[in-house]
């Protein structure tokens, strides 16, 4: 494999992973509950978020109550 192709592959692989802190995940989850619940569920299970954290970040009570089984 040539140098250019190798560099492009490694660059693409490294761009896929972002550094997401727990605080950013909570804020993102609260926003995603209104639009994309599937991605919100993924973040909840990945970080083990609690209902209190998501509510404090600004999510509606109805959205949090609807996914009560996922939230610890």
Number of C-alpha atoms within 10 A of each C-alpha: 6 6 7 8 10 10 12 11 10 10 11 10 10 10 8 7 8 7 6 9 9 14 11 12 19 24 17 17 25 23 18 17 19 12 10 11 16 11 13 20 17 12 18 21 13 11 12 13 19 16 19 12 16 24 16 12 18 13 21 15 11 9 15 19 12 10 14 12 8 15 18 11
